Amino acid sequence: MTSTTEGVRRMVPDLVDFPSPDVSSPAPKNKDRGATPSFDNVADFASSFSSRTSTHTVSSMVEISLPEQFVAHKGCKRNMNYEELRGEVLSRNEGRIVDNDVINVDTGKFTGRCPKDRYVVDSGAAHDNVDWGAVNIPIQEATFDKVFALCSERLLSLETLYVFDGFVGSSLKSRRAVRVVTELAWHNHFCKNMFIEPTEEELANFVPEMTIVNSRAIFAEWEAHGLRSETCVAIDVNRGLGVVTGTEYSGEMKKGAFSMMNYLLPLEGIMSMHCSATVGKDGDTAIFFGLSGTGKTTLSADPTRQLIGDDEHGWDDDGVFNLEGGCYAKMIDLNPRKEPLIHAAIKRDALLENVVVDENLQCLYSDGSRTENTRGSYPMHHIPNSEPSGKAGHASNVIFLTCDAFGVLPPVSKLTTEQALYHLVSGYTAKVAGTEQGITEPTTTFSTCFGGAFMPLPAKVYATLFQKKIEKHGVSVYLVNTGWTGGAYGVGKRMDIVATRQIVSSILDGSINDAAFSTPDAFFQLSKPLTLNGVAPEVLDPEQAWADKDAYRATCEKLSGLFAANFLKYSCKDEFMASVADAGPGGRALL
């Protein structure tokens, strides 16, 4: 039996009986469901969506038995230890050792996620629950099954395949068992770093609730099935299945599992979040929302606090919990002075991606010639002050991190509850170079909940859950700009990380509560502190930092208009969201 990465066909035709896909009637990309009903509490709202369905339902994939065929494969290497993985990666020439005894790999053509090639199966409960559109692009179940079968057959045809069995979620009440099957050993290494490892007993009795396959199979029939390219990153939330093909960027695997959790958890009344989280010595939990490149990982790597996690979390009735078992940090411009904990975490068993090295194999972290999205994954225990349980109590402070490329948002603003909901839903930032394919400089974006690419449900579901948390636990919410000051991108300069750390420290130690705040401004309705220990007053007031005041005001008007235009897609359909809109830029609620 032969295989090729150039065009794999059905190599195990008797594996399972797959029906021929029907491409005559493509799934609708937008469904008019009418106005969203109003509910008095989040429980009623969540129950209006279909409840959690078993991931082990009988379907055309016969997915109860298929995951077991991977483990039964004679060449299956499952849950290897780090030394075994190291040997596999090096013996297969998938990576090489660079300084600090770390493996560095190259991800090939794609050095970031492919959001335009990301799909969600439009069937079952998902048909009515998912917020379909340009982010959650529908794919027919039959097409998904064809791609899943192609990847599965390729994996089962290989002499060696790699399986990682583990968990997504530190809370035993809501965690999901995930199986990731890969063709490349270094992908398995990544999964070992990023997911939660099972105990020996858990592994012996492991039953996957999610199965993600990742292979080099090429789906040659992509055009006939309505896909954008041969790259296909897709999830089926009804059956707990995921597939990655046409890209070797490892982040697609963890984001696939995260997307499924962002669908499942809110339907159980649990808030899911694209955020980092830390806990202080007194048990005070802080949450940092933000897209990649806004500082989530950097600002949560605080030696005075314990790290719960750096990217993906849930918030239930017991508190905040990590969904992952490791960290996936940007390596570009990594500096031991500015990011000592992350720099120290890049040691044996960490895994680098696309980092440029010199002739002596020393990492050149400031070199972005390969990509600005150089990455490093490492297990949580590489951070000495990480919280071993991956859990903490309810948050007392929530910080929204935004990278404002216009340079007009204040470095820090305290938000009302309505403003907090507005900025959560808006998720404004600038896409930082390299995070996605084709992004070479900061580009303005609005991403629902600071992670729209991974949020399958309508924005109101997440906003309503967040409102309940704020009101029940008395949470303080802040908007922190880690972007530009003194002018827009190309004119101004990036916020100094030292000043940003001081702002965050004042939030976490409560000293910001002693500051006097300005009245809400006319453009964004934001109130900023007039003074703050350790931060120059001209830094706190963005207008002072601009030499050209007319240009500043014109830029404020432009960005305020962009906020308002973006929020129309939420407020025009729903009274609740319309009331939230009045507290945001362009509104009048606070003026």
TAPE-V621911 format. One record per residue. N is the residue number from 1. RES is the residue in one letter. SS is DSSP state (helix for helix, strand for strand, loop for the rest). OMEGA is omega in whole degrees, -180 to 180 (999 if undefined). Layout:
n=N res=RES ss=SS omega=OMEGA
n=N res=RES ss=SS omega=OMEGA
//
This chain:
n=1 res=M ss=loop omega=-178
n=2 res=T ss=loop omega=177
n=3 res=S ss=loop omega=-180
n=4 res=T ss=loop omega=175
n=5 res=T ss=loop omega=-176
n=6 res=E ss=loop omega=-180
n=7 res=G ss=loop omega=-175
n=8 res=V ss=loop omega=176
n=9 res=R ss=loop omega=-179
n=10 res=R ss=loop omega=-175
n=11 res=M ss=loop omega=177
n=12 res=V ss=loop omega=-172
n=13 res=P ss=loop omega=-177
n=14 res=D ss=loop omega=-176
n=15 res=L ss=loop omega=-179
n=16 res=V ss=loop omega=-177
n=17 res=D ss=loop omega=180
n=18 res=F ss=loop omega=177
n=19 res=P ss=loop omega=177
n=20 res=S ss=loop omega=-178
n=21 res=P ss=loop omega=177
n=22 res=D ss=loop omega=-178
n=23 res=V ss=loop omega=-177
n=24 res=S ss=loop omega=-178
n=25 res=S ss=loop omega=-178
n=26 res=P ss=loop omega=-179
n=27 res=A ss=loop omega=180
n=28 res=P ss=loop omega=-180
n=29 res=K ss=loop omega=176
n=30 res=N ss=loop omega=178
n=31 res=K ss=loop omega=180
n=32 res=D ss=loop omega=-179
n=33 res=R ss=loop omega=-178
n=34 res=G ss=loop omega=-178
n=35 res=A ss=loop omega=177
n=36 res=T ss=loop omega=-178
n=37 res=P ss=loop omega=179
n=38 res=S ss=loop omega=-179
n=39 res=F ss=loop omega=-178
n=40 res=D ss=loop omega=179
n=41 res=N ss=loop omega=-174
n=42 res=V ss=helix omega=180
n=43 res=A ss=helix omega=178
n=44 res=D ss=helix omega=-178
n=45 res=F ss=helix omega=-179
n=46 res=A ss=helix omega=-177
n=47 res=S ss=helix omega=177
n=48 res=S ss=loop omega=175
n=49 res=F ss=loop omega=178
n=50 res=S ss=loop omega=-178
n=51 res=S ss=loop omega=-179
n=52 res=R ss=loop omega=177
n=53 res=T ss=loop omega=180
n=54 res=S ss=loop omega=177
n=55 res=T ss=loop omega=-178
n=56 res=H ss=loop omega=176
n=57 res=T ss=loop omega=177
n=58 res=V ss=loop omega=-178
n=59 res=S ss=loop omega=-180
n=60 res=S ss=loop omega=180
n=61 res=M ss=loop omega=-172
n=62 res=V ss=loop omega=-167
n=63 res=E ss=helix omega=173
n=64 res=I ss=helix omega=-174
n=65 res=S ss=helix omega=-173
n=66 res=L ss=helix omega=179
n=67 res=P ss=helix omega=-180
n=68 res=E ss=helix omega=179
n=69 res=Q ss=helix omega=177
n=70 res=F ss=helix omega=-179
n=71 res=V ss=helix omega=-179
n=72 res=A ss=helix omega=-179
n=73 res=H ss=loop omega=-175
n=74 res=K ss=loop omega=179
n=75 res=G ss=loop omega=-178
n=76 res=C ss=strand omega=173
n=77 res=K ss=strand omega=-168
n=78 res=R ss=strand omega=174
n=79 res=N ss=loop omega=178
n=80 res=M ss=loop omega=174
n=81 res=N ss=loop omega=-174
n=82 res=Y ss=helix omega=-179
n=83 res=E ss=helix omega=177
n=84 res=E ss=helix omega=179
n=85 res=L ss=helix omega=179
n=86 res=R ss=helix omega=179
n=87 res=G ss=helix omega=179
n=88 res=E ss=helix omega=-177
n=89 res=V ss=helix omega=-177
n=90 res=L ss=helix omega=-179
n=91 res=S ss=helix omega=179
n=92 res=R ss=loop omega=180
n=93 res=N ss=loop omega=178
n=94 res=E ss=loop omega=180
n=95 res=G ss=strand omega=178
n=96 res=R ss=strand omega=-179
n=97 res=I ss=strand omega=175
n=98 res=V ss=strand omega=-174
n=99 res=D ss=helix omega=-178
n=100 res=N ss=helix omega=173
n=101 res=D ss=helix omega=-177
n=102 res=V ss=strand omega=176
n=103 res=I ss=strand omega=177
n=104 res=N ss=strand omega=-179
n=105 res=V ss=strand omega=175
n=106 res=D ss=loop omega=-176
n=107 res=T ss=loop omega=176
n=108 res=G ss=loop omega=-174
n=109 res=K ss=loop omega=-175
n=110 res=F ss=loop omega=179
n=111 res=T ss=loop omega=177
n=112 res=G ss=loop omega=180
n=113 res=R ss=strand omega=179
n=114 res=C ss=loop omega=-174
n=115 res=P ss=helix omega=-180
n=116 res=K ss=helix omega=177
n=117 res=D ss=helix omega=-179
n=118 res=R ss=strand omega=-174
n=119 res=Y ss=strand omega=174
n=120 res=V ss=strand omega=-179
n=121 res=V ss=strand omega=-179
n=122 res=D ss=loop omega=178
n=123 res=S ss=loop omega=176
n=124 res=G ss=loop omega=-178
n=125 res=A ss=loop omega=-179
n=126 res=A ss=helix omega=-178
n=127 res=H ss=helix omega=-179
n=128 res=D ss=helix omega=-174
n=129 res=N ss=helix omega=-172
n=130 res=V ss=strand omega=177
n=131 res=D ss=loop omega=-173
n=132 res=W ss=loop omega=178
n=133 res=G ss=loop omega=-176
n=134 res=A ss=loop omega=179
n=135 res=V ss=loop omega=177
n=136 res=N ss=loop omega=-174
n=137 res=I ss=strand omega=-177
n=138 res=P ss=strand omega=173
n=139 res=I ss=strand omega=179
n=140 res=Q ss=loop omega=179
n=141 res=E ss=helix omega=-179
n=142 res=A ss=helix omega=178
n=143 res=T ss=helix omega=177
n=144 res=F ss=helix omega=-178
n=145 res=D ss=helix omega=180
n=146 res=K ss=helix omega=178
n=147 res=V ss=helix omega=179
n=148 res=F ss=helix omega=179
n=149 res=A ss=helix omega=179
n=150 res=L ss=helix omega=-180
n=151 res=C ss=helix omega=-179
n=152 res=S ss=helix omega=-179
n=153 res=E ss=helix omega=177
n=154 res=R ss=helix omega=-180
n=155 res=L ss=helix omega=-179
n=156 res=L ss=helix omega=178
n=157 res=S ss=helix omega=-176
n=158 res=L ss=loop omega=175
n=159 res=E ss=loop omega=-178
n=160 res=T ss=loop omega=170
n=161 res=L ss=strand omega=-174
n=162 res=Y ss=strand omega=-180
n=163 res=V ss=strand omega=169
n=164 res=F ss=strand omega=175
n=165 res=D ss=strand omega=-180
n=166 res=G ss=strand omega=-174
n=167 res=F ss=strand omega=170
n=168 res=V ss=strand omega=-180
n=169 res=G ss=loop omega=179
n=170 res=S ss=loop omega=179
n=171 res=S ss=loop omega=-180
n=172 res=L ss=loop omega=-177
n=173 res=K ss=loop omega=-172
n=174 res=S ss=loop omega=-177
n=175 res=R ss=loop omega=177
n=176 res=R ss=strand omega=176
n=177 res=A ss=strand omega=-176
n=178 res=V ss=strand omega=174
n=179 res=R ss=strand omega=177
n=180 res=V ss=strand omega=-178
n=181 res=V ss=strand omega=-174
n=182 res=T ss=strand omega=175
n=183 res=E ss=loop omega=-177
n=184 res=L ss=loop omega=180
n=185 res=A ss=helix omega=-177
n=186 res=W ss=helix omega=173
n=187 res=H ss=helix omega=177
n=188 res=N ss=helix omega=176
n=189 res=H ss=helix omega=178
n=190 res=F ss=helix omega=-179
n=191 res=C ss=helix omega=179
n=192 res=K ss=helix omega=178
n=193 res=N ss=helix omega=-164
n=194 res=M ss=helix omega=180
n=195 res=F ss=loop omega=-178
n=196 res=I ss=strand omega=-176
n=197 res=E ss=strand omega=178
n=198 res=P ss=loop omega=170
n=199 res=T ss=loop omega=178
n=200 res=E ss=helix omega=180
n=201 res=E ss=helix omega=179
n=202 res=E ss=helix omega=180
n=203 res=L ss=helix omega=-179
n=204 res=A ss=helix omega=-178
n=205 res=N ss=loop omega=-171
n=206 res=F ss=loop omega=173
n=207 res=V ss=loop omega=-176
n=208 res=P ss=loop omega=172
n=209 res=E ss=loop omega=172
n=210 res=M ss=strand omega=175
n=211 res=T ss=strand omega=179
n=212 res=I ss=strand omega=178
n=213 res=V ss=strand omega=-177
n=214 res=N ss=strand omega=-179
n=215 res=S ss=strand omega=179
n=216 res=R ss=loop omega=178
n=217 res=A ss=loop omega=178
n=218 res=I ss=loop omega=179
n=219 res=F ss=loop omega=-174
n=220 res=A ss=loop omega=-176
n=221 res=E ss=loop omega=-174
n=222 res=W ss=loop omega=-176
n=223 res=E ss=loop omega=-179
n=224 res=A ss=loop omega=-178
n=225 res=H ss=loop omega=174
n=226 res=G ss=loop omega=177
n=227 res=L ss=loop omega=-177
n=228 res=R ss=loop omega=-178
n=229 res=S ss=loop omega=178
n=230 res=E ss=loop omega=175
n=231 res=T ss=loop omega=-180
n=232 res=C ss=strand omega=175
n=233 res=V ss=strand omega=-170
n=234 res=A ss=strand omega=176
n=235 res=I ss=strand omega=173
n=236 res=D ss=strand omega=-175
n=237 res=V ss=loop omega=179
n=238 res=N ss=loop omega=-175
n=239 res=R ss=loop omega=179
n=240 res=G ss=loop omega=-178
n=241 res=L ss=strand omega=176
n=242 res=G ss=strand omega=179
n=243 res=V ss=strand omega=176
n=244 res=V ss=strand omega=177
n=245 res=T ss=strand omega=-180
n=246 res=G ss=loop omega=176
n=247 res=T ss=loop omega=177
n=248 res=E ss=loop omega=178
n=249 res=Y ss=loop omega=-169
n=250 res=S ss=loop omega=-178
n=251 res=G ss=helix omega=180
n=252 res=E ss=helix omega=-178
n=253 res=M ss=helix omega=-179
n=254 res=K ss=helix omega=179
n=255 res=K ss=helix omega=175
n=256 res=G ss=helix omega=178
n=257 res=A ss=helix omega=179
n=258 res=F ss=helix omega=179
n=259 res=S ss=helix omega=178
n=260 res=M ss=helix omega=177
n=261 res=M ss=helix omega=178
n=262 res=N ss=helix omega=173
n=263 res=Y ss=helix omega=-172
n=264 res=L ss=helix omega=-173
n=265 res=L ss=loop omega=-180
n=266 res=P ss=helix omega=178
n=267 res=L ss=helix omega=175
n=268 res=E ss=helix omega=180
n=269 res=G ss=loop omega=-179
n=270 res=I ss=loop omega=179
n=271 res=M ss=strand omega=175
n=272 res=S ss=strand omega=-168
n=273 res=M ss=strand omega=169
n=274 res=H ss=strand omega=-171
n=275 res=C ss=strand omega=166
n=276 res=S ss=strand omega=-178
n=277 res=A ss=strand omega=177
n=278 res=T ss=strand omega=177
n=279 res=V ss=strand omega=-179
n=280 res=G ss=loop omega=-177
n=281 res=K ss=loop omega=178
n=282 res=D ss=loop omega=178
n=283 res=G ss=loop omega=179
n=284 res=D ss=loop omega=-177
n=285 res=T ss=strand omega=177
n=286 res=A ss=strand omega=-180
n=287 res=I ss=strand omega=177
n=288 res=F ss=strand omega=174
n=289 res=F ss=strand omega=174
n=290 res=G ss=loop omega=174
n=291 res=L ss=loop omega=179
n=292 res=S ss=loop omega=177
n=293 res=G ss=loop omega=-179
n=294 res=T ss=loop omega=176
n=295 res=G ss=loop omega=-179
n=296 res=K ss=helix omega=-176
n=297 res=T ss=helix omega=-178
n=298 res=T ss=helix omega=-175
n=299 res=L ss=helix omega=177
n=300 res=S ss=helix omega=176
n=301 res=A ss=loop omega=-174
n=302 res=D ss=loop omega=-177
n=303 res=P ss=loop omega=-180
n=304 res=T ss=loop omega=-178
n=305 res=R ss=loop omega=176
n=306 res=Q ss=strand omega=-180
n=307 res=L ss=strand omega=174
n=308 res=I ss=strand omega=178
n=309 res=G ss=strand omega=-172
n=310 res=D ss=loop omega=-173
n=311 res=D ss=loop omega=-170
n=312 res=E ss=strand omega=-174
n=313 res=H ss=strand omega=170
n=314 res=G ss=strand omega=179
n=315 res=W ss=strand omega=-178
n=316 res=D ss=strand omega=-177
n=317 res=D ss=loop omega=179
n=318 res=D ss=loop omega=-178
n=319 res=G ss=strand omega=-176
n=320 res=V ss=strand omega=179
n=321 res=F ss=strand omega=179
n=322 res=N ss=strand omega=174
n=323 res=L ss=loop omega=-173
n=324 res=E ss=loop omega=176
n=325 res=G ss=loop omega=-178
n=326 res=G ss=strand omega=-180
n=327 res=C ss=strand omega=-180
n=328 res=Y ss=strand omega=-169
n=329 res=A ss=strand omega=172
n=330 res=K ss=strand omega=-178
n=331 res=M ss=loop omega=-176
n=332 res=I ss=loop omega=180
n=333 res=D ss=loop omega=178
n=334 res=L ss=loop omega=-174
n=335 res=N ss=loop omega=-177
n=336 res=P ss=loop omega=179
n=337 res=R ss=loop omega=-177
n=338 res=K ss=loop omega=-178
n=339 res=E ss=loop omega=-173
n=340 res=P ss=helix omega=-177
n=341 res=L ss=helix omega=179
n=342 res=I ss=helix omega=179
n=343 res=H ss=helix omega=-179
n=344 res=A ss=helix omega=-180
n=345 res=A ss=helix omega=-180
n=346 res=I ss=loop omega=-180
n=347 res=K ss=loop omega=-177
n=348 res=R ss=loop omega=-176
n=349 res=D ss=loop omega=169
n=350 res=A ss=loop omega=-178
n=351 res=L ss=strand omega=180
n=352 res=L ss=strand omega=178
n=353 res=E ss=strand omega=171
n=354 res=N ss=loop omega=178
n=355 res=V ss=loop omega=179
n=356 res=V ss=loop omega=179
n=357 res=V ss=strand omega=178
n=358 res=D ss=loop omega=-176
n=359 res=E ss=loop omega=178
n=360 res=N ss=loop omega=179
n=361 res=L ss=loop omega=173
n=362 res=Q ss=loop omega=-177
n=363 res=C ss=strand omega=176
n=364 res=L ss=loop omega=-173
n=365 res=Y ss=loop omega=-180
n=366 res=S ss=loop omega=-177
n=367 res=D ss=loop omega=179
n=368 res=G ss=loop omega=-176
n=369 res=S ss=loop omega=176
n=370 res=R ss=loop omega=177
n=371 res=T ss=loop omega=172
n=372 res=E ss=loop omega=-176
n=373 res=N ss=loop omega=173
n=374 res=T ss=loop omega=-173
n=375 res=R ss=strand omega=173
n=376 res=G ss=strand omega=175
n=377 res=S ss=strand omega=180
n=378 res=Y ss=strand omega=-180
n=379 res=P ss=strand omega=-177
n=380 res=M ss=helix omega=-176
n=381 res=H ss=helix omega=173
n=382 res=H ss=helix omega=173
n=383 res=I ss=loop omega=-172
n=384 res=P ss=loop omega=-179
n=385 res=N ss=loop omega=177
n=386 res=S ss=strand omega=178
n=387 res=E ss=loop omega=-173
n=388 res=P ss=loop omega=-177
n=389 res=S ss=loop omega=-176
n=390 res=G ss=loop omega=-177
n=391 res=K ss=strand omega=174
n=392 res=A ss=strand omega=-178
n=393 res=G ss=loop omega=-178
n=394 res=H ss=loop omega=-178
n=395 res=A ss=strand omega=172
n=396 res=S ss=strand omega=177
n=397 res=N ss=strand omega=174
n=398 res=V ss=strand omega=-179
n=399 res=I ss=strand omega=173
n=400 res=F ss=strand omega=179
n=401 res=L ss=strand omega=178
n=402 res=T ss=strand omega=177
n=403 res=C ss=loop omega=-174
n=404 res=D ss=loop omega=-179
n=405 res=A ss=loop omega=177
n=406 res=F ss=loop omega=176
n=407 res=G ss=loop omega=-177
n=408 res=V ss=loop omega=178
n=409 res=L ss=loop omega=179
n=410 res=P ss=loop omega=176
n=411 res=P ss=loop omega=177
n=412 res=V ss=strand omega=176
n=413 res=S ss=strand omega=175
n=414 res=K ss=strand omega=-172
n=415 res=L ss=strand omega=169
n=416 res=T ss=loop omega=179
n=417 res=T ss=helix omega=-179
n=418 res=E ss=helix omega=177
n=419 res=Q ss=helix omega=179
n=420 res=A ss=helix omega=178
n=421 res=L ss=helix omega=-180
n=422 res=Y ss=helix omega=-175
n=423 res=H ss=helix omega=172
n=424 res=L ss=helix omega=-178
n=425 res=V ss=helix omega=-178
n=426 res=S ss=helix omega=180
n=427 res=G ss=loop omega=-178
n=428 res=Y ss=strand omega=171
n=429 res=T ss=strand omega=169
n=430 res=A ss=strand omega=174
n=431 res=K ss=strand omega=-177
n=432 res=V ss=loop omega=-174
n=433 res=A ss=loop omega=171
n=434 res=G ss=loop omega=-177
n=435 res=T ss=loop omega=175
n=436 res=E ss=strand omega=179
n=437 res=Q ss=loop omega=175
n=438 res=G ss=loop omega=179
n=439 res=I ss=loop omega=-178
n=440 res=T ss=loop omega=174
n=441 res=E ss=loop omega=-177
n=442 res=P ss=loop omega=-178
n=443 res=T ss=strand omega=-178
n=444 res=T ss=strand omega=178
n=445 res=T ss=strand omega=171
n=446 res=F ss=strand omega=-175
n=447 res=S ss=loop omega=-175
n=448 res=T ss=helix omega=178
n=449 res=C ss=helix omega=-179
n=450 res=F ss=helix omega=179
n=451 res=G ss=loop omega=-174
n=452 res=G ss=helix omega=-179
n=453 res=A ss=helix omega=-177
n=454 res=F ss=helix omega=-176
n=455 res=M ss=loop omega=-175
n=456 res=P ss=loop omega=-174
n=457 res=L ss=strand omega=177
n=458 res=P ss=loop omega=-176
n=459 res=A ss=helix omega=-176
n=460 res=K ss=helix omega=179
n=461 res=V ss=helix omega=-179
n=462 res=Y ss=helix omega=-180
n=463 res=A ss=helix omega=-179
n=464 res=T ss=helix omega=176
n=465 res=L ss=helix omega=-179
n=466 res=F ss=helix omega=178
n=467 res=Q ss=helix omega=179
n=468 res=K ss=helix omega=-180
n=469 res=K ss=helix omega=-180
n=470 res=I ss=helix omega=-175
n=471 res=E ss=helix omega=-177
n=472 res=K ss=helix omega=-172
n=473 res=H ss=helix omega=177
n=474 res=G ss=loop omega=-174
n=475 res=V ss=loop omega=172
n=476 res=S ss=strand omega=-176
n=477 res=V ss=strand omega=-178
n=478 res=Y ss=strand omega=171
n=479 res=L ss=strand omega=-178
n=480 res=V ss=strand omega=-180
n=481 res=N ss=strand omega=177
n=482 res=T ss=loop omega=-176
n=483 res=G ss=loop omega=-171
n=484 res=W ss=strand omega=177
n=485 res=T ss=strand omega=179
n=486 res=G ss=loop omega=-178
n=487 res=G ss=loop omega=178
n=488 res=A ss=loop omega=177
n=489 res=Y ss=loop omega=-178
n=490 res=G ss=loop omega=178
n=491 res=V ss=loop omega=179
n=492 res=G ss=loop omega=179
n=493 res=K ss=strand omega=180
n=494 res=R ss=strand omega=177
n=495 res=M ss=loop omega=179
n=496 res=D ss=loop omega=-177
n=497 res=I ss=helix omega=179
n=498 res=V ss=helix omega=178
n=499 res=A ss=helix omega=179
n=500 res=T ss=helix omega=178
n=501 res=R ss=helix omega=180
n=502 res=Q ss=helix omega=177
n=503 res=I ss=helix omega=-180
n=504 res=V ss=helix omega=179
n=505 res=S ss=helix omega=180
n=506 res=S ss=helix omega=176
n=507 res=I ss=helix omega=-174
n=508 res=L ss=helix omega=180
n=509 res=D ss=loop omega=175
n=510 res=G ss=loop omega=-177
n=511 res=S ss=helix omega=178
n=512 res=I ss=helix omega=180
n=513 res=N ss=helix omega=178
n=514 res=D ss=helix omega=-176
n=515 res=A ss=loop omega=170
n=516 res=A ss=loop omega=-177
n=517 res=F ss=strand omega=178
n=518 res=S ss=loop omega=170
n=519 res=T ss=loop omega=-179
n=520 res=P ss=loop omega=-180
n=521 res=D ss=loop omega=-174
n=522 res=A ss=loop omega=-175
n=523 res=F ss=loop omega=-173
n=524 res=F ss=loop omega=-176
n=525 res=Q ss=loop omega=-178
n=526 res=L ss=loop omega=175
n=527 res=S ss=strand omega=-178
n=528 res=K ss=loop omega=177
n=529 res=P ss=strand omega=180
n=530 res=L ss=loop omega=176
n=531 res=T ss=loop omega=179
n=532 res=L ss=strand omega=-177
n=533 res=N ss=loop omega=176
n=534 res=G ss=loop omega=-179
n=535 res=V ss=strand omega=-178
n=536 res=A ss=loop omega=-180
n=537 res=P ss=helix omega=-180
n=538 res=E ss=helix omega=175
n=539 res=V ss=helix omega=-178
n=540 res=L ss=helix omega=-178
n=541 res=D ss=loop omega=-176
n=542 res=P ss=helix omega=-179
n=543 res=E ss=helix omega=178
n=544 res=Q ss=helix omega=-177
n=545 res=A ss=helix omega=180
n=546 res=W ss=loop omega=176
n=547 res=A ss=loop omega=-177
n=548 res=D ss=loop omega=-176
n=549 res=K ss=helix omega=178
n=550 res=D ss=helix omega=179
n=551 res=A ss=helix omega=178
n=552 res=Y ss=helix omega=-178
n=553 res=R ss=helix omega=178
n=554 res=A ss=helix omega=179
n=555 res=T ss=helix omega=176
n=556 res=C ss=helix omega=180
n=557 res=E ss=helix omega=180
n=558 res=K ss=helix omega=-178
n=559 res=L ss=helix omega=177
n=560 res=S ss=helix omega=178
n=561 res=G ss=helix omega=178
n=562 res=L ss=helix omega=176
n=563 res=F ss=helix omega=-176
n=564 res=A ss=helix omega=-180
n=565 res=A ss=helix omega=180
n=566 res=N ss=helix omega=-174
n=567 res=F ss=helix omega=180
n=568 res=L ss=helix omega=-178
n=569 res=K ss=helix omega=175
n=570 res=Y ss=helix omega=-172
n=571 res=S ss=helix omega=-177
n=572 res=C ss=loop omega=-176
n=573 res=K ss=loop omega=-167
n=574 res=D ss=loop omega=-179
n=575 res=E ss=helix omega=180
n=576 res=F ss=helix omega=-179
n=577 res=M ss=helix omega=177
n=578 res=A ss=helix omega=178
n=579 res=S ss=helix omega=176
n=580 res=V ss=helix omega=-178
n=581 res=A ss=helix omega=-177
n=582 res=D ss=loop omega=178
n=583 res=A ss=loop omega=-177
n=584 res=G ss=loop omega=177
n=585 res=P ss=loop omega=-179
n=586 res=G ss=loop omega=178
n=587 res=G ss=loop omega=-178
n=588 res=R ss=loop omega=-171
n=589 res=A ss=loop omega=-173
n=590 res=L ss=loop omega=-176
n=591 res=L ss=loop omega=999
//
